[in-house]
Amino acid sequence: MRRGTIVAGSIVAAVTGCAALAGLDDPSPVSDVGDAAGLDVATGDVAPGTDGGAGVDANIGYGSGAEGAVVITDKRNVNSYAPLAASAAVGATTLMIGNQTTTATARKIAAGDVILIVQSATPGVRPPGDAAALDTPVGVWELAVVVALDNTLVTLAQPLAHRFDAPGAQIVRVPQTKTIEVTDSGALVAQKWDGNIGGVLALLATDSIVVDGALDSDSSGFRGGRAIDSEVVSGCNAGNGYVDAGFAPRGEGIGAVPAGYGDFFSGGRANAANGGGGGDCLNAGGAGGGNGGRGGVGGNSNDSNRSVGGNGGAALNVPPGTSRLRFGGGGGAGDDNSSTAGSGGTGGGVLFVRAPSLSGIGDVRARGGGGGGGADDGSGGGGAGGTVWLDLAMPPVCKRIAVGGGKGGDSTGFTGPGGGGGGGVVFLRGGLSPTTCPVDFQAGGPGLCDGAAYGAGPPADQRNQPPYIGLLSGDLSP
């Protein structure tokens, strides 16, 4: 199995400037699967995992380079996706998949391909609040080689080292290039998560990646709560309730598959793990989503300035010795009774890169989207930053690595603005210099109501501080 040197215990809370990561080994050849580890997200506690085995050496490294030199001059997606149609146990050598989603620039999965298998969500609905005990850790992943594909049956070269549950797990085809050049007019983008697939931009290159444009997983992760018009209701103060009774929808988070997102039964100011809570009546703001950092609370109500905005999406724990490929949580919606409320912002997606070097003057980003603004109703919370995973042999050179949270939506007339989304997570091998590739981890700012936060968070002086700021780690083990 593969281990990188862990900085400051395993996780470094980013502050102004960037901590250097030193002593990390060249990743090729490497093991792409490692010790499985269970976790209790949001609470910060590490719990024993249910997955077994130390894994196997897949010997994938930087890939084969078979797809040669790739030059990107436009905006395109190069990954194809398919959901797992059935759960797969530790040691399995086959996967049952659903329909593949491809584009004109991303071909279907075939024998000889490398795939990224990732548990993007988990079956069932998370209970309100931070409690998020999981049967299978969200964000667990491994790389695998496809040796055969017969309709919907994928045969792998090695046994799985982790369990993957359906619905919620997906496979992503990863191009095996020699070099990638993204010109200043180009961008490689992730397909947006739709509740089953997407949200991941994954690349392998045997020589180099040069980015003068962008590697872009912005606003590709968990979806924001959708503003839904309801009756005029005042005085409510519950964490959970029906949308048409004055409880705005929550943002999507780790437990929203297959239900629990975007319906009339999942409203209220309580967050559901990293999904931001919705605003309560009357016209309170939605909260920001969470990931590495917690989301900010939603702004106060229109009736008597009550603190009934959404609770911020929880920060998700990263257990020592592991990495997780997780989406940023979606922001909660503002309470709506005049059809002018703001929806929550979408969380950042996942950006996964393995190459000897990454250089250029462009962006590497997985930022959360901003919350929608409200006029006579509450505004939406910002989405949390996503996850950037860079396995490089030397320090990256770029304009910036950006996993900041989205800003909360602004409001007017004593209605609640949205809370800002929490910062995301960066896993990095190869060292880091703030002068050659600065990192933005900060939470999004709160929305404003006529120039004031009106109860929305995070406070301006805490956007770069725990619990809102994102995380930096030198450990890239799955």
C-alpha positions as CSV (number, residue, x, y, z in Angstrom):
1,M,0.0,0.0,0.0
2,R,1.1,3.6,-0.5
3,R,1.7,6.1,2.2
4,G,2.8,9.7,2.0
5,T,4.4,11.7,4.8
6,I,1.7,13.2,6.9
7,V,2.1,16.8,7.8
8,A,1.2,17.9,11.4
9,G,-0.4,14.6,12.3
10,S,-2.3,14.1,9.1
11,I,-4.3,17.2,8.4
12,V,-3.1,20.8,8.2
13,A,-5.6,23.5,8.7
14,A,-4.8,26.1,6.1
15,V,-4.2,29.6,7.2
16,T,-2.9,32.7,5.4
17,G,-0.1,31.3,3.2
18,C,0.6,27.7,2.6
19,A,2.4,25.0,4.6
20,A,5.1,23.2,2.7
21,L,4.7,19.4,2.3
22,A,8.0,17.7,2.4
23,G,9.3,14.1,2.2
24,L,6.7,12.7,-0.1
25,D,7.8,9.9,-2.3
26,D,7.4,9.6,-6.1
27,P,4.1,7.7,-6.6
28,S,5.1,5.5,-9.5
29,P,4.9,2.5,-9.3
30,V,2.3,2.6,-6.6
31,S,-0.5,0.8,-4.9
32,D,-3.8,2.3,-5.7
33,V,-5.7,0.6,-2.9
34,G,-4.9,0.7,0.8
35,D,-6.1,0.0,4.3
36,A,-9.9,0.5,4.5
37,A,-10.9,2.8,7.3
38,G,-14.4,3.5,8.6
39,L,-15.3,7.0,9.9
40,D,-17.9,9.0,11.6
41,V,-18.1,12.1,9.6
42,A,-19.0,15.5,10.9
43,T,-18.3,14.6,14.5
44,G,-14.5,14.3,14.1
45,D,-14.5,10.8,15.5
46,V,-12.8,7.9,13.8
47,A,-14.8,4.6,14.0
48,P,-13.7,1.1,13.0
49,G,-14.4,0.4,9.3
50,T,-16.3,-2.6,8.0
51,D,-14.2,-3.0,4.9
52,G,-11.3,-5.5,5.2
53,G,-8.0,-6.2,3.6
54,A,-4.8,-4.2,3.0
55,G,-5.5,-4.1,-0.7
56,V,-3.4,-5.1,-3.6
57,D,-0.8,-3.4,-5.9
58,A,-2.6,-2.4,-9.1
59,N,0.6,-1.1,-10.6
60,I,-1.2,1.7,-12.5
61,G,1.2,4.5,-11.6
62,Y,0.7,7.3,-14.1
63,G,-1.1,5.0,-16.6
64,S,0.1,3.6,-19.9
65,G,0.2,6.9,-21.9
66,A,-1.6,5.0,-24.7
67,E,-3.8,8.0,-25.6
68,G,-0.7,10.1,-26.4
69,A,-0.5,13.9,-26.4
70,V,-3.7,15.8,-25.8
71,V,-4.2,19.5,-26.5
72,I,-7.3,21.2,-25.2
73,T,-8.3,24.5,-26.8
74,D,-12.0,24.5,-25.8
75,K,-14.2,23.6,-22.9
76,R,-14.7,19.8,-22.7
77,N,-15.2,16.8,-20.6
78,V,-12.9,13.7,-21.1
79,N,-14.4,11.3,-18.5
80,S,-17.3,9.0,-19.0
81,Y,-19.4,7.7,-16.1
82,A,-21.6,4.9,-15.1
83,P,-23.4,4.1,-11.8
84,L,-23.0,0.9,-10.0
85,A,-26.2,-1.1,-10.4
86,A,-25.4,-3.5,-7.6
87,S,-23.2,-3.3,-4.5
88,A,-19.8,-4.9,-4.7
89,A,-18.0,-6.6,-1.8
90,V,-14.3,-6.5,-0.8
91,G,-12.6,-9.1,-3.0
92,A,-15.0,-8.8,-5.9
93,T,-13.6,-9.0,-9.4
94,T,-16.7,-7.9,-11.3
95,L,-19.0,-4.8,-11.2
96,M,-22.6,-4.5,-12.4
97,I,-23.1,-1.1,-13.9
98,G,-25.9,1.0,-15.3
99,N,-26.0,3.0,-18.5
100,Q,-22.8,4.7,-19.4
101,T,-22.9,8.5,-19.9
102,T,-20.5,9.8,-22.6
103,T,-20.0,12.9,-24.7
104,A,-18.4,13.6,-28.1
105,T,-15.1,14.0,-26.3
106,A,-15.4,11.1,-23.8
107,R,-15.7,7.6,-25.1
108,K,-17.3,4.6,-23.4
109,I,-15.4,2.3,-21.0
110,A,-13.7,-0.6,-22.6
111,A,-11.2,-3.4,-21.9
112,G,-7.7,-2.0,-21.1
113,D,-9.1,1.2,-19.5
114,V,-8.3,2.5,-16.1
115,I,-11.4,3.4,-14.0
116,L,-11.8,5.3,-10.8
117,I,-14.4,3.6,-8.5
118,V,-15.7,6.0,-5.9
119,Q,-18.5,6.0,-3.3
120,S,-19.9,9.4,-4.1
121,A,-22.9,9.1,-1.8
122,T,-24.5,6.5,0.3
123,P,-28.0,4.8,0.2
124,G,-30.6,6.2,2.6
125,V,-31.4,9.6,4.0
126,R,-29.2,11.3,6.7
127,P,-31.1,12.3,9.8
128,P,-31.2,16.0,10.6
129,G,-28.1,17.3,12.4
130,D,-24.4,16.4,12.4
131,A,-24.9,12.7,13.2
132,A,-23.7,10.8,10.2
133,A,-22.8,7.2,11.1
134,L,-22.2,5.4,7.9
135,D,-22.3,1.8,6.8
136,T,-19.8,2.6,4.0
137,P,-17.5,5.6,4.1
138,V,-18.5,8.2,1.5
139,G,-15.5,9.2,-0.7
140,V,-13.7,5.8,-0.5
141,W,-12.1,5.1,-3.9
142,E,-9.7,3.0,-5.8
143,L,-8.2,2.7,-9.3
144,A,-8.7,-0.5,-11.3
145,V,-7.9,-1.9,-14.7
146,V,-10.8,-3.2,-16.9
147,V,-10.0,-6.6,-18.6
148,A,-13.4,-7.2,-20.1
149,L,-16.8,-5.5,-20.4
150,D,-19.9,-7.6,-21.4
151,N,-22.9,-5.3,-21.7
152,T,-23.3,-4.2,-18.0
153,L,-20.7,-6.6,-16.4
154,V,-17.2,-5.1,-15.9
155,T,-14.4,-7.6,-15.1
156,L,-11.4,-6.2,-13.2
157,A,-7.8,-7.2,-13.2
158,Q,-7.5,-7.2,-9.4
159,P,-10.0,-7.9,-6.6
160,L,-11.6,-4.9,-4.9
161,A,-10.0,-3.7,-1.7
162,H,-13.0,-1.8,-0.6
163,R,-16.8,-2.3,-0.5
164,F,-18.9,-0.1,-2.8
165,D,-22.6,0.3,-2.3
166,A,-25.4,1.0,-4.8
167,P,-26.9,3.4,-5.3
168,G,-24.3,6.0,-4.6
169,A,-21.2,4.5,-6.1
170,Q,-20.0,5.2,-9.6
171,I,-17.1,4.4,-12.0
172,V,-15.3,7.0,-14.0
173,R,-13.2,6.3,-17.1
174,V,-9.7,7.9,-16.7
175,P,-7.9,8.8,-19.9
176,Q,-4.3,7.4,-20.0
177,T,-2.4,10.2,-21.7
178,K,1.3,11.0,-22.2
179,T,0.9,14.7,-22.0
180,I,-2.0,17.1,-21.5
181,E,-1.8,20.8,-22.6
182,V,-4.8,23.0,-21.7
183,T,-4.4,26.3,-23.6
184,D,-5.5,29.7,-22.2
185,S,-8.8,29.3,-24.2
186,G,-9.3,25.7,-22.9
187,A,-10.8,24.0,-19.9
188,L,-11.2,20.4,-18.8
189,V,-14.4,20.2,-16.8
190,A,-16.3,17.7,-14.7
191,Q,-19.8,16.6,-15.7
192,K,-22.1,17.9,-12.9
193,W,-23.3,15.4,-10.3
194,D,-26.9,14.5,-11.0
195,G,-27.6,12.3,-8.0
196,N,-26.2,9.1,-9.6
197,I,-23.1,10.0,-11.6
198,G,-20.7,12.9,-12.4
199,G,-19.0,15.5,-10.3
200,V,-15.5,14.0,-11.0
201,L,-12.7,15.2,-13.3
202,A,-9.9,12.5,-13.3
203,L,-6.6,12.5,-15.3
204,L,-3.5,10.4,-15.7
205,A,-0.4,11.5,-17.7
206,T,3.0,9.7,-17.9
207,D,5.0,12.9,-18.7
208,S,3.4,16.2,-17.9
209,I,0.2,18.3,-17.6
210,V,0.4,22.0,-18.6
211,V,-2.6,24.2,-17.7
212,D,-2.8,27.7,-19.0
213,G,-6.6,27.5,-19.0
214,A,-8.3,25.5,-16.2
215,L,-8.9,22.2,-14.7
216,D,-12.4,22.9,-13.5
217,S,-14.7,21.0,-11.0
218,D,-16.4,24.2,-9.8
219,S,-20.0,23.7,-8.7
220,S,-20.1,20.1,-9.9
221,G,-20.8,18.4,-6.5
222,F,-23.8,18.1,-4.2
223,R,-26.7,20.2,-5.3
224,G,-28.2,23.1,-3.5
225,G,-31.7,23.1,-2.0
226,R,-34.2,24.3,-4.5
227,A,-36.4,27.2,-3.5
228,I,-40.0,26.2,-3.4
229,D,-42.9,28.6,-2.9
230,S,-45.2,27.9,0.0
231,E,-47.9,29.6,2.1
232,V,-47.1,32.5,4.4
233,V,-46.3,31.0,7.7
234,S,-44.7,32.8,10.7
235,G,-43.1,31.8,14.0
236,C,-41.8,28.3,13.1
237,N,-38.5,27.2,14.7
238,A,-38.1,23.5,13.9
239,G,-35.2,21.6,12.5
240,N,-37.3,19.3,10.3
241,G,-40.6,19.8,8.6
242,Y,-42.6,20.0,5.4
243,V,-41.6,22.6,2.8
244,D,-45.2,23.8,2.4
245,A,-45.4,24.4,6.1
246,G,-42.6,27.0,6.1
247,F,-39.5,24.9,6.1
248,A,-37.2,25.5,3.2
249,P,-35.4,22.5,1.5
250,R,-31.9,21.5,2.7
251,G,-28.9,21.2,0.4
252,E,-27.8,17.8,-0.8
253,G,-25.2,16.0,1.2
254,I,-23.6,12.6,1.8
255,G,-26.8,10.7,2.5
256,A,-29.2,12.0,-0.2
257,V,-29.3,8.8,-2.4
258,P,-31.8,7.7,-3.5
259,A,-34.2,10.0,-1.7
260,G,-34.2,13.0,0.6
261,Y,-33.2,15.8,-1.8
262,G,-35.5,18.3,-3.4
263,D,-38.8,17.0,-2.1
264,F,-41.5,18.3,0.2
265,F,-40.4,16.0,3.1
266,S,-36.8,17.3,3.7
267,G,-37.1,20.9,4.8
268,G,-36.0,22.7,7.9
269,R,-33.1,24.5,9.4
270,A,-31.3,21.4,10.7
271,N,-28.4,20.4,8.4
272,A,-28.2,16.8,7.2
273,A,-24.5,16.1,7.7
274,N,-22.7,18.3,5.1
275,G,-25.8,19.6,3.4
276,G,-26.7,23.1,4.6
277,G,-30.1,23.5,6.4
278,G,-32.9,25.5,4.8
279,G,-34.3,28.7,6.3
280,D,-37.4,28.5,8.5
281,C,-40.4,30.8,8.3
282,L,-40.7,33.7,7.9
283,N,-38.1,34.3,5.1
284,A,-35.0,33.1,6.9
285,G,-31.9,32.3,4.8
286,G,-30.4,29.0,3.9
287,A,-27.1,27.8,5.3
288,G,-23.8,27.1,3.5
289,G,-22.8,23.5,2.8
290,G,-19.8,21.9,4.4
291,N,-16.7,19.7,3.5
292,G,-13.3,20.4,5.0
293,G,-14.8,23.4,6.8
294,R,-18.3,24.0,8.2
295,G,-20.9,26.1,6.4
296,G,-22.1,29.4,7.7
297,V,-25.6,29.7,9.3
298,G,-28.4,31.3,7.3
299,G,-29.6,34.8,8.1
300,N,-32.5,35.7,10.4
301,S,-36.2,35.7,9.7
302,N,-38.4,38.6,8.7
303,D,-40.7,38.2,11.7
304,S,-39.0,39.7,14.7
305,N,-35.4,39.1,13.5
306,R,-35.3,35.5,14.9
307,S,-32.3,33.2,14.5
308,V,-34.0,30.5,12.5
309,G,-31.8,30.5,9.4
310,G,-30.4,27.1,8.3
311,N,-27.6,25.4,10.3
312,G,-24.3,25.2,8.4
313,G,-23.4,21.9,6.7
314,A,-21.0,19.9,8.9
315,A,-17.3,19.6,8.3
316,L,-16.4,16.1,7.3
317,N,-13.7,14.3,9.2
318,V,-10.7,12.8,7.3
319,P,-9.3,9.9,9.2
320,P,-5.5,9.7,9.6
321,G,-3.9,7.6,6.9
322,T,-6.7,8.0,4.4
323,S,-8.0,10.3,1.7
324,R,-11.5,10.7,0.6
325,L,-12.8,12.0,-2.7
326,R,-15.9,13.9,-1.5
327,F,-18.1,16.6,-3.0
328,G,-18.8,19.8,-1.2
329,G,-22.2,20.0,0.4
330,G,-25.0,22.0,-1.2
331,G,-26.3,25.1,0.3
332,G,-29.8,25.3,1.8
333,A,-32.6,27.3,0.2
334,G,-34.2,30.4,1.6
335,D,-37.8,30.3,2.9
336,D,-40.1,31.3,0.0
337,N,-43.6,32.6,0.0
338,S,-43.4,35.2,-2.8
339,S,-41.6,33.1,-5.4
340,T,-38.5,35.3,-5.0
341,A,-36.4,33.1,-2.7
342,G,-32.9,32.0,-3.5
343,S,-31.9,28.4,-4.0
344,G,-28.8,27.0,-2.5
345,G,-25.4,26.9,-4.3
346,T,-23.9,23.7,-5.6
347,G,-20.9,22.2,-3.9
348,G,-17.6,21.8,-5.6
349,G,-16.8,18.5,-7.3
350,V,-13.7,16.3,-7.2
351,L,-10.5,16.9,-9.2
352,F,-8.2,13.9,-9.4
353,V,-4.8,14.2,-11.1
354,R,-1.8,11.9,-11.2
355,A,1.3,13.0,-13.3
356,P,5.0,13.7,-12.8
357,S,4.4,17.4,-13.1
358,L,1.7,20.0,-13.3
359,S,2.6,23.5,-14.5
360,G,1.2,26.6,-16.2
361,I,-0.5,29.9,-15.4
362,G,-4.0,28.5,-15.1
363,D,-6.5,27.5,-12.4
364,V,-6.9,24.2,-10.7
365,R,-10.3,24.5,-9.0
366,A,-13.2,22.8,-7.3
367,R,-15.0,25.7,-5.7
368,G,-18.5,25.9,-4.3
369,G,-21.1,27.9,-6.1
370,G,-22.8,31.0,-4.7
371,G,-26.3,30.9,-3.2
372,G,-29.2,32.6,-5.0
373,G,-30.3,36.0,-3.9
374,G,-33.8,36.7,-2.5
375,A,-35.9,39.8,-2.9
376,D,-39.0,39.5,-0.7
377,D,-37.9,36.0,0.5
378,G,-34.9,34.3,2.1
379,S,-31.7,33.7,0.1
380,G,-29.8,30.5,-0.5
381,G,-26.6,29.4,1.2
382,G,-23.3,28.9,-0.7
383,G,-22.0,25.5,-1.7
384,A,-18.9,24.1,0.0
385,G,-15.6,23.7,-1.8
386,G,-14.9,20.2,-3.2
387,T,-11.8,18.0,-3.2
388,V,-8.6,18.4,-5.2
389,W,-6.3,15.4,-5.2
390,L,-2.9,16.0,-6.8
391,D,-0.3,13.1,-6.9
392,L,2.8,14.8,-8.4
393,A,6.5,14.1,-8.3
394,M,7.3,17.8,-7.9
395,P,5.6,20.9,-6.6
396,P,2.9,22.2,-8.9
397,V,3.1,25.6,-10.7
398,C,-0.2,27.3,-11.4
399,K,-2.2,30.5,-10.8
400,R,-3.9,28.9,-7.8
401,I,-5.5,25.8,-6.4
402,A,-9.0,26.9,-5.4
403,V,-11.4,25.0,-3.1
404,G,-13.1,27.9,-1.4
405,G,-16.8,28.0,-0.5
406,G,-19.4,29.9,-2.4
407,K,-20.8,33.2,-1.1
408,G,-24.3,33.3,0.5
409,G,-27.0,35.0,-1.5
410,D,-27.9,38.6,-0.8
411,S,-31.4,39.7,0.3
412,T,-33.4,42.9,0.9
413,G,-36.1,44.1,3.2
414,F,-35.2,42.3,6.4
415,T,-35.2,38.9,4.9
416,G,-32.5,36.4,5.7
417,P,-29.3,36.3,3.5
418,G,-27.6,33.0,2.9
419,G,-24.7,31.6,4.8
420,G,-21.3,31.1,3.1
421,G,-20.1,27.6,2.1
422,G,-17.3,26.0,4.0
423,G,-13.8,25.4,2.5
424,G,-12.9,22.2,0.7
425,V,-10.0,19.8,0.9
426,V,-6.7,19.5,-0.9
427,F,-4.6,16.3,-0.9
428,L,-1.1,16.9,-2.3
429,R,2.0,14.9,-2.9
430,G,5.2,16.6,-4.2
431,G,5.5,19.7,-2.1
432,L,3.9,23.1,-2.3
433,S,5.2,26.6,-2.7
434,P,2.8,29.5,-2.1
435,T,4.8,31.6,-4.6
436,T,4.3,29.1,-7.4
437,C,0.8,27.8,-6.7
438,P,-1.1,29.5,-3.9
439,V,-4.1,27.7,-2.3
440,D,-7.5,29.2,-1.5
441,F,-9.3,27.3,1.2
442,Q,-11.4,30.0,2.7
443,A,-15.1,29.8,3.4
444,G,-17.5,31.9,1.3
445,G,-18.7,35.1,2.8
446,P,-22.2,35.5,4.1
447,G,-24.8,37.2,2.1
448,L,-25.9,40.7,3.1
449,C,-29.3,42.3,3.7
450,D,-29.1,46.0,2.9
451,G,-25.4,45.9,3.7
452,A,-25.5,43.8,6.9
453,A,-25.1,40.1,7.5
454,Y,-28.4,40.0,9.5
455,G,-27.3,36.9,11.4
456,A,-25.7,35.0,8.4
457,G,-22.3,33.4,8.9
458,P,-19.4,32.9,8.9
459,P,-18.2,36.1,10.5
460,A,-15.9,38.0,8.3
461,D,-12.9,37.5,10.6
462,Q,-13.4,33.7,10.7
463,R,-13.5,32.8,7.0
464,N,-9.8,31.8,7.2
465,Q,-10.2,30.1,10.6
466,P,-11.6,26.8,12.0
467,P,-14.3,25.6,11.8
468,Y,-14.9,27.2,8.4
469,I,-11.6,26.9,6.6
470,G,-10.7,23.9,4.5
471,L,-8.0,21.3,5.0
472,L,-4.6,20.4,3.5
473,S,-3.1,16.9,3.8
474,G,-0.1,15.1,2.5
475,D,-1.6,11.7,2.8
476,L,-3.0,10.4,-0.5
477,S,-3.8,6.8,0.5
478,P,-7.4,5.7,-0.4
